[in-house]
């Protein structure tokens, strides 16, 4: 384990005043999330500022911040799926000296990127197994819970947890995973141990209340636990909208939505992704958008970023932590980097959109590489540099394939 910084130090890193809280909503708001029959405007609080004609060109929701305050901003970094395959588990054992598991060195190269953001979100796709195992890969995952400490120390503030593998360990796996993330100080959204916990997760970032929602297309046919339909969020457009509005009613100024969707191994967004992206980014009440940013996971390979109805959508970031020896493109991903700015009228929008290519380098040793950072390092070996260049070109081509450059997206170099 890298002992240069403790977990407590990680929690107080990089910024003062970042507190993470899960908002316990009133019973009426909890009911709202699960009531698909609500009308579009029923859950919206009145905006505190009147939107200007035509609305914002960014992804922010007009009128949800305090009017008359000085402009302010915060930065967000989002990364893709965390999937501990057997080869990665073996590497974590080796990094731990042969006893136990340690994932710190695997994530070490992306730590500066993650810690450089005011808010950092990952996607913990699989449930954790018991501390001593057994640990398994595809098709029924049980990952080492030691991943959670590495995520915290890398700088992640929260993770989406709704995926097709969320129920691989049953409800016990859901409870164990969330208990472990809590112990590490990493917030979570998308699965729940209680109905109350299924309320929107709200994080405070530089004094700004930011909601994080997480939904998945399916649970691989595993039925939701009896009597616990709230344990995993399975995609339903009206319920997503209701949850976003519940978050706004709870005081969220910005709403971030993680969607586990799409077709595995397909670079192009599928029809479900395109349709849902259009409908969710168009959804609003009283001139206030329901969702300010969509970040996608699941399909293993990097997909496009696109501005849809003025709101940024990442169709798929690809897997941040994975190892596909026979499908190297499954080892490439992107990190989405967004600056949200609030103007004096209280209107939030994305003022800057960037991305950075990442590469799950099979090694040995297996490591996640910040591609552009590694390419800028003169000590990077020539053979590794060639792999990094291939990763970079693949990610850039995918990310920009729907014309995002013309909408202002730039590669972070």
KOLGU-331774 format. One line per field, with one value per residue (C-alpha): residue number from 1; residue in three letters; chain; x, y, z. Coordinates in nm, 3 decimals. Layout:
num = (NUM  ...) $
residu = (ALA  ...) $
chaine = (A  ...) $
east = (X  ...) $
north = (Y  ...) $
up = (Z  ...) $
This chain:
num = (1  2  3  4  5  6  7  8  9  10  11  12  13  14  15  16  17  18  19  20  21  22  23  24  25  26  27  28  29  30  31  32  33  34  35  36  37  38  39  40  41  42  43  44  45  46  47  48  49  50  51  52  53  54  55  56  57  58  59  60  61  62  63  64  65  66  67  68  69  70  71  72  73  74  75  76  77  78  79  80  81  82  83  84  85  86  87  88  89  90  91  92  93  94  95  96  97  98  99  100  101  102  103  104  105  106  107  108  109  110  111  112  113  114  115  116  117  118  119  120  121  122  123  124  125  126  127  128  129  130  131  132  133  134  135  136  137  138  139  140  141  142  143  144  145  146  147  148  149  150  151  152  153  154  155  156  157  158  159  160  161  162  163  164  165  166  167  168  169  170  171  172  173  174  175  176  177  178  179  180  181  182  183  184  185  186  187  188  189  190  191  192  193  194  195  196  197  198  199  200  201  202  203  204  205  206  207  208  209  210  211  212  213  214  215  216  217  218  219  220  221  222  223  224  225  226  227  228  229  230  231  232  233  234  235  236  237  238  239  240  241  242  243  244  245  246  247  248  249  250  251  252  253  254  255  256  257  258  259  260  261  262  263  264  265  266  267  268  269  270  271  272  273  274  275  276  277  278  279  280  281  282  283  284  285  286  287  288  289  290  291  292  293  294  295  296  297  298  299  300  301  302  303  304  305  306  307  308  309  310  311  312  313  314  315  316  317  318  319  320  321  322  323  324  325  326  327  328  329  330  331  332  333  334  335  336  337  338  339  340  341  342  343  344  345  346  347  348  349  350  351  352  353  354  355  356  357  358  359  360  361  362  363  364  365  366  367  368  369  370  371  372  373  374  375  376  377  378  379  380  381  382  383  384  385  386  387  388  389  390  391  392  393  394  395  396  397  398  399  400  401  402  403  404  405  406  407  408  409  410  411  412  413) $
residu = (UNK  UNK  UNK  UNK  UNK  UNK  UNK  UNK  UNK  UNK  UNK  UNK  UNK  UNK  UNK  UNK  UNK  UNK  UNK  UNK  UNK  UNK  UNK  UNK  UNK  UNK  UNK  UNK  UNK  UNK  UNK  UNK  UNK  UNK  UNK  UNK  UNK  UNK  UNK  UNK  UNK  UNK  UNK  UNK  UNK  UNK  UNK  UNK  UNK  UNK  UNK  UNK  UNK  UNK  UNK  UNK  UNK  UNK  UNK  UNK  UNK  UNK  UNK  UNK  UNK  UNK  UNK  UNK  UNK  UNK  UNK  UNK  UNK  UNK  UNK  UNK  UNK  UNK  UNK  UNK  UNK  UNK  UNK  UNK  UNK  UNK  UNK  UNK  UNK  UNK  UNK  UNK  UNK  UNK  UNK  UNK  UNK  UNK  UNK  UNK  UNK  UNK  UNK  UNK  UNK  UNK  UNK  UNK  UNK  UNK  UNK  UNK  UNK  UNK  UNK  UNK  UNK  UNK  UNK  UNK  UNK  UNK  UNK  UNK  UNK  UNK  UNK  UNK  UNK  UNK  UNK  UNK  UNK  UNK  UNK  UNK  UNK  UNK  UNK  UNK  UNK  UNK  UNK  UNK  UNK  UNK  UNK  UNK  UNK  UNK  UNK  UNK  UNK  UNK  UNK  UNK  UNK  UNK  UNK  UNK  UNK  UNK  UNK  UNK  UNK  UNK  UNK  UNK  UNK  UNK  UNK  UNK  UNK  UNK  UNK  UNK  UNK  UNK  UNK  UNK  UNK  UNK  UNK  UNK  UNK  UNK  UNK  UNK  UNK  UNK  UNK  UNK  UNK  UNK  UNK  UNK  UNK  UNK  UNK  UNK  UNK  UNK  UNK  UNK  UNK  UNK  UNK  UNK  UNK  UNK  UNK  UNK  UNK  UNK  UNK  UNK  UNK  UNK  UNK  UNK  UNK  UNK  UNK  UNK  UNK  UNK  UNK  UNK  UNK  UNK  UNK  UNK  UNK  UNK  UNK  UNK  UNK  UNK  UNK  UNK  UNK  UNK  UNK  UNK  UNK  UNK  UNK  UNK  UNK  UNK  UNK  UNK  UNK  UNK  UNK  UNK  UNK  UNK  UNK  UNK  UNK  UNK  UNK  UNK  UNK  UNK  UNK  UNK  UNK  UNK  UNK  UNK  UNK  UNK  UNK  UNK  UNK  UNK  UNK  UNK  UNK  UNK  UNK  UNK  UNK  UNK  UNK  UNK  UNK  UNK  UNK  UNK  UNK  UNK  UNK  UNK  UNK  UNK  UNK  UNK  UNK  UNK  UNK  UNK  UNK  UNK  UNK  UNK  UNK  UNK  UNK  UNK  UNK  UNK  UNK  UNK  UNK  UNK  UNK  UNK  UNK  UNK  UNK  UNK  UNK  UNK  UNK  UNK  UNK  UNK  UNK  UNK  UNK  UNK  UNK  UNK  UNK  UNK  UNK  UNK  UNK  UNK  UNK  UNK  UNK  UNK  UNK  UNK  UNK  UNK  UNK  UNK  UNK  UNK  UNK  UNK  UNK  UNK  UNK  UNK  UNK  UNK  UNK  UNK  UNK  UNK  UNK  UNK  UNK  UNK  UNK  UNK  UNK  UNK  UNK  UNK  UNK  UNK  UNK  UNK  UNK  UNK  UNK  UNK  UNK  UNK  UNK  UNK  UNK  UNK  UNK  UNK  UNK  UNK  UNK  UNK  UNK  UNK  UNK  UNK  UNK  UNK  UNK  UNK  UNK  UNK  UNK  UNK  UNK  UNK  UNK  UNK  UNK) $
chaine = (A  A  A  A  A  A  A  A  A  A  A  A  A  A  A  A  A  A  A  A  A  A  A  A  A  A  A  A  A  A  A  A  A  A  A  A  A  A  A  A  A  A  A  A  A  A  A  A  A  A  A  A  A  A  A  A  A  A  A  A  A  A  A  A  A  A  A  A  A  A  A  A  A  A  A  A  A  A  A  A  A  A  A  A  A  A  A  A  A  A  A  A  A  A  A  A  A  A  A  A  A  A  A  A  A  A  A  A  A  A  A  A  A  A  A  A  A  A  A  A  A  A  A  A  A  A  A  A  A  A  A  A  A  A  A  A  A  A  A  A  A  A  A  A  A  A  A  A  A  A  A  A  A  A  A  A  A  A  A  A  A  A  A  A  A  A  A  A  A  A  A  A  A  A  A  A  A  A  A  A  A  A  A  A  A  A  A  A  A  A  A  A  A  A  A  A  A  A  A  A  A  A  A  A  A  A  A  A  A  A  A  A  A  A  A  A  A  A  A  A  A  A  A  A  A  A  A  A  A  A  A  A  A  A  A  A  A  A  A  A  A  A  A  A  A  A  A  A  A  A  A  A  A  A  A  A  A  A  A  A  A  A  A  A  A  A  A  A  A  A  A  A  A  A  A  A  A  A  A  A  A  A  A  A  A  A  A  A  A  A  A  A  A  A  A  A  A  A  A  A  A  A  A  A  A  A  A  A  A  A  A  A  A  A  A  A  A  A  A  A  A  A  A  A  A  A  A  A  A  A  A  A  A  A  A  A  A  A  A  A  A  A  A  A  A  A  A  A  A  A  A  A  A  A  A  A  A  A  A  A  A  A  A  A  A  A  A  A  A  A  A  A  A  A  A  A  A  A  A  A  A  A  A  A  A  A  A  A  A  A  A  A  A  A  A  A  A  A  A  A  A  A  A  A  A  A  A  A  A  A  A  A  A) $
east = (0.000  0.118  0.169  0.240  -0.108  -0.373  -0.739  -0.821  -0.580  -0.754  -1.088  -0.951  -0.751  -0.752  -1.039  -1.183  -1.550  -1.644  -1.892  -2.081  -2.432  -2.716  -3.038  -3.320  -3.631  -3.980  -4.216  -4.397  -4.076  -3.981  -4.323  -4.276  -3.967  -4.160  -4.481  -4.458  -4.800  -4.711  -4.759  -4.454  -4.476  -4.602  -4.273  -4.099  -4.038  -4.073  -3.744  -3.589  -3.498  -3.688  -3.509  -3.413  -3.576  -3.444  -3.285  -2.920  -2.701  -2.520  -2.641  -2.726  -3.074  -3.180  -3.309  -3.210  -2.923  -2.948  -2.994  -2.773  -2.472  -2.128  -2.053  -1.888  -1.786  -1.679  -1.512  -1.626  -1.434  -1.622  -1.463  -1.588  -1.661  -1.456  -1.446  -1.204  -1.129  -0.919  -0.596  -0.651  -0.729  -0.404  -0.216  -0.369  -0.242  0.105  0.097  -0.002  0.309  0.128  -0.106  -0.436  -0.523  -0.408  -0.535  -0.354  -0.072  -0.319  -0.494  -0.185  -0.132  -0.483  -0.468  -0.348  -0.630  -0.896  -0.768  -0.742  -1.121  -1.362  -1.592  -1.490  -1.728  -1.656  -1.876  -1.846  -2.006  -1.978  -2.064  -1.796  -1.741  -1.654  -1.311  -1.143  -1.328  -1.391  -1.358  -1.496  -1.511  -1.756  -2.040  -2.114  -1.879  -1.761  -1.482  -1.233  -1.373  -1.022  -1.103  -1.310  -1.011  -0.814  -1.102  -1.118  -0.743  -0.734  -0.972  -1.318  -1.601  -1.877  -1.962  -2.266  -2.363  -2.661  -2.550  -2.647  -2.419  -2.549  -2.745  -2.472  -2.439  -2.809  -2.934  -2.656  -2.408  -2.583  -2.568  -2.204  -2.098  -2.264  -2.137  -1.784  -1.810  -1.948  -1.656  -1.414  -1.589  -1.710  -2.070  -2.292  -2.604  -2.813  -2.862  -2.997  -3.024  -3.350  -3.635  -3.525  -3.175  -3.324  -3.379  -3.153  -2.793  -2.693  -2.331  -2.212  -1.929  -1.789  -2.123  -2.319  -2.571  -2.513  -2.739  -2.603  -2.853  -2.771  -2.985  -2.925  -3.096  -3.127  -2.987  -2.904  -3.244  -3.194  -3.523  -3.527  -3.533  -3.885  -4.035  -3.738  -3.813  -3.603  -3.283  -3.161  -3.273  -3.383  -3.425  -3.767  -3.784  -4.067  -3.909  -3.576  -3.750  -3.938  -3.615  -3.443  -3.730  -3.719  -3.352  -3.435  -3.707  -3.447  -3.232  -3.002  -2.874  -2.713  -2.835  -2.589  -2.724  -2.524  -2.682  -2.568  -2.699  -2.611  -2.488  -2.170  -1.869  -2.052  -1.886  -2.196  -2.474  -2.773  -3.133  -3.215  -2.927  -3.017  -3.388  -3.344  -3.079  -3.313  -3.609  -3.424  -3.232  -3.556  -3.745  -3.807  -4.065  -4.114  -3.821  -3.583  -3.409  -3.441  -3.091  -2.772  -2.530  -2.555  -2.257  -2.282  -2.123  -2.161  -2.058  -1.682  -1.551  -1.532  -1.827  -1.908  -1.975  -2.257  -2.445  -2.815  -3.075  -2.797  -2.695  -2.376  -2.420  -2.140  -2.285  -2.012  -1.680  -1.556  -1.401  -1.155  -1.054  -1.075  -0.848  -0.944  -0.636  -0.824  -1.011  -0.765  -1.020  -1.197  -0.896  -0.950  -1.171  -1.220  -1.244  -1.509  -1.404  -1.663  -1.662  -2.001  -2.043  -2.322  -2.384  -2.515  -2.874  -2.831  -2.814  -2.583  -2.426  -2.126  -1.872  -1.596  -1.605  -1.290  -1.189  -0.875  -0.793  -0.720  -0.564  -0.587  -0.235  -0.215  0.158  0.297  0.239  -0.126  -0.182  -0.438  -0.256  -0.341  -0.248  -0.151  0.033  0.234  0.304  0.439  0.680  1.017  1.093  0.800  0.954  0.914  0.713  0.469  0.453  0.334  0.052  -0.042  -0.055  -0.291  -0.509  -0.516  -0.614  -0.886  -1.038  -1.018  -1.182  -1.466  -1.526  -1.541  -1.736  -2.069  -1.931  -1.856  -1.555  -1.788  -1.988  -1.677  -1.537  -1.158  -0.902  -0.724  -0.351) $
north = (0.000  0.353  0.499  0.855  0.959  0.810  0.768  1.052  1.277  1.182  1.296  1.644  1.671  1.943  2.159  2.304  2.283  1.979  1.781  1.480  1.419  1.190  1.383  1.206  1.330  1.358  1.069  1.254  1.295  0.931  0.835  1.071  0.890  0.567  0.718  0.715  0.869  1.214  1.505  1.684  1.991  1.836  1.805  2.125  2.402  2.752  2.880  3.173  3.352  3.388  3.220  3.439  3.389  3.084  2.938  2.852  2.720  2.510  2.211  2.407  2.458  2.824  2.977  2.703  2.891  3.198  3.506  3.809  3.614  3.645  3.399  3.078  2.743  2.391  2.116  1.757  1.454  1.132  0.800  0.465  0.115  -0.050  -0.424  -0.646  -0.940  -1.232  -1.100  -0.766  -0.939  -1.132  -0.805  -0.660  -0.962  -0.915  -0.544  -0.638  -0.854  -1.181  -1.148  -0.966  -0.717  -0.364  -0.158  0.168  0.117  0.019  0.358  0.565  0.716  0.864  1.007  1.355  1.374  1.269  1.483  1.785  1.809  1.955  1.655  1.314  1.027  0.668  0.372  0.072  -0.183  -0.499  -0.594  -0.664  -1.008  -1.078  -0.940  -1.280  -1.387  -1.587  -1.336  -1.410  -1.254  -1.284  -1.382  -1.349  -1.092  -1.065  -0.808  -0.756  -0.488  -0.341  -0.157  0.091  0.218  0.268  0.462  0.689  0.747  0.809  1.097  0.974  1.137  0.907  0.618  0.514  0.157  0.072  -0.183  -0.513  -0.678  -0.498  -0.806  -1.063  -1.114  -1.074  -0.820  -0.923  -0.811  -0.475  -0.422  -0.534  -0.309  0.002  -0.072  -0.096  0.228  0.404  0.281  0.417  0.755  0.713  0.816  0.613  0.632  0.377  0.098  0.107  -0.085  0.082  0.263  0.588  0.548  0.526  0.903  1.115  1.141  1.504  1.611  1.952  2.087  2.430  2.506  2.390  2.109  1.861  1.558  1.232  0.984  0.637  0.395  0.072  -0.086  -0.429  -0.664  -0.953  -1.106  -1.135  -1.024  -0.737  -0.870  -0.945  -0.648  -0.429  -0.274  0.027  -0.177  -0.107  0.169  0.008  0.260  0.413  0.758  0.889  0.762  0.920  1.252  1.217  1.148  1.445  1.669  1.526  1.622  1.977  1.998  1.892  2.190  2.047  2.319  2.076  1.725  1.467  1.143  0.821  0.571  0.212  0.153  0.078  -0.222  -0.396  -0.358  -0.116  0.222  0.390  0.483  0.254  0.363  0.334  0.567  0.823  0.823  0.841  1.111  1.324  1.278  1.334  1.639  1.792  1.731  2.042  2.210  2.581  2.647  2.436  2.138  1.814  1.687  1.890  1.618  1.251  1.016  0.665  0.331  -0.040  -0.104  -0.161  0.065  0.446  0.610  0.962  1.278  1.488  1.804  1.713  1.985  2.199  1.937  1.731  1.355  1.099  0.789  0.567  0.631  0.275  0.068  0.245  -0.079  -0.389  -0.629  -0.782  -0.952  -1.052  -0.722  -0.441  -0.171  -0.281  -0.143  0.213  0.473  0.846  1.074  1.343  1.679  1.957  2.301  2.415  2.790  2.987  3.339  3.630  3.540  3.197  3.013  2.708  2.590  2.394  2.660  2.419  2.057  1.846  1.482  1.280  0.931  0.651  0.310  -0.004  -0.121  -0.502  -0.475  -0.649  -0.492  -0.404  -0.029  0.234  0.497  0.863  0.852  1.213  1.240  0.929  1.048  1.375  1.186  1.142  0.834  0.638  0.343  0.340  0.016  0.158  0.485  0.299  0.137  0.473  0.638  0.365  0.410  0.786  0.781  0.521  0.721  1.056  0.915  0.765  1.066  1.310  1.082  1.267  1.617  1.717  1.925  2.163  2.204  2.303  1.976  1.969  1.706  1.783  1.770) $
up = (0.000  -0.073  0.275  0.158  0.256  0.485  0.411  0.651  0.460  0.137  0.274  0.340  0.017  -0.247  -0.131  0.186  0.255  0.047  0.254  0.129  0.257  0.162  0.190  0.374  0.198  0.341  0.284  0.009  -0.192  -0.146  -0.277  -0.570  -0.695  -0.731  -0.867  -1.247  -1.282  -1.147  -1.383  -1.519  -1.297  -0.975  -0.788  -0.896  -0.650  -0.788  -0.932  -0.750  -1.071  -1.395  -1.690  -1.981  -2.318  -2.495  -2.182  -2.125  -2.401  -2.144  -1.944  -1.632  -1.495  -1.490  -1.174  -0.927  -0.762  -0.540  -0.755  -0.700  -0.573  -0.726  -1.007  -0.892  -1.037  -0.955  -1.155  -1.204  -1.325  -1.409  -1.505  -1.628  -1.506  -1.230  -1.306  -1.112  -1.339  -1.204  -1.359  -1.182  -0.854  -0.892  -0.947  -0.630  -0.437  -0.579  -0.493  -0.137  -0.105  -0.160  0.136  0.101  -0.173  -0.246  -0.542  -0.466  -0.716  -0.986  -0.954  -0.868  -1.213  -1.228  -0.876  -0.986  -1.242  -0.992  -0.707  -0.934  -0.951  -0.696  -0.739  -0.872  -0.952  -1.051  -1.144  -0.912  -1.137  -0.930  -0.573  -0.316  -0.170  0.195  0.301  0.269  -0.045  -0.244  -0.527  -0.870  -1.215  -1.501  -1.512  -1.136  -0.987  -0.626  -0.609  -0.327  -0.094  -0.067  -0.392  -0.190  0.010  -0.312  -0.468  -0.162  -0.154  -0.529  -0.462  -0.561  -0.370  -0.491  -0.722  -0.918  -0.824  -1.046  -1.309  -1.462  -1.202  -0.891  -0.778  -0.853  -0.477  -0.404  -0.154  0.085  -0.181  -0.214  0.162  0.186  -0.101  0.039  0.390  0.250  0.052  0.360  0.569  0.306  0.294  -0.064  -0.131  -0.362  -0.575  -0.763  -0.509  -0.156  0.169  0.272  0.101  0.266  0.122  -0.229  -0.210  -0.433  -0.315  -0.268  -0.229  -0.112  -0.327  -0.239  -0.080  -0.388  -0.354  -0.636  -0.682  -0.820  -0.966  -1.101  -1.307  -1.499  -1.799  -1.632  -1.366  -1.602  -1.543  -1.167  -1.011  -0.765  -0.407  -0.290  -0.111  -0.202  -0.543  -0.440  -0.396  -0.751  -0.988  -1.317  -1.598  -1.633  -1.787  -1.572  -1.251  -1.344  -1.402  -1.073  -0.887  -1.049  -0.941  -0.591  -0.583  -0.696  -0.431  -0.173  -0.275  -0.543  -0.777  -1.023  -1.113  -1.251  -1.399  -1.440  -1.683  -1.727  -2.079  -2.440  -2.637  -2.525  -2.757  -2.986  -3.037  -3.180  -2.937  -2.980  -3.022  -2.652  -2.567  -2.833  -2.753  -2.376  -2.412  -2.624  -2.393  -2.065  -2.183  -2.316  -1.993  -1.783  -1.565  -1.507  -1.738  -1.528  -1.685  -1.493  -1.574  -1.617  -1.735  -1.838  -1.805  -1.947  -1.862  -1.948  -2.308  -2.238  -2.515  -2.534  -2.702  -2.815  -2.619  -2.763  -2.670  -2.686  -2.635  -2.492  -2.234  -2.246  -2.277  -2.253  -2.416  -2.276  -2.102  -2.138  -1.858  -1.633  -1.457  -1.678  -1.863  -2.198  -2.347  -2.664  -2.702  -2.630  -2.713  -2.393  -2.204  -2.329  -2.166  -2.125  -1.825  -1.866  -1.718  -1.684  -1.526  -1.398  -1.356  -1.188  -1.309  -1.105  -1.193  -1.033  -1.366  -1.381  -1.706  -1.827  -1.913  -2.015  -2.138  -2.168  -2.176  -2.121  -2.256  -2.006  -2.068  -1.854  -1.931  -1.893  -1.820  -1.633  -1.395  -1.459  -1.414  -1.517  -1.722  -1.764  -2.132  -2.198  -1.868  -1.952  -2.307  -2.168  -1.942  -2.122  -1.912  -2.061  -2.255  -2.632  -2.632  -2.376  -2.567  -2.878  -2.679  -2.535  -2.877  -3.001  -2.693  -2.738  -3.105  -3.039  -2.753  -2.934  -3.247  -3.043  -2.819  -3.110  -3.347  -3.298  -3.359  -2.998  -3.101  -3.282  -2.960  -2.767  -2.629  -2.617  -2.528  -2.204  -2.277) $
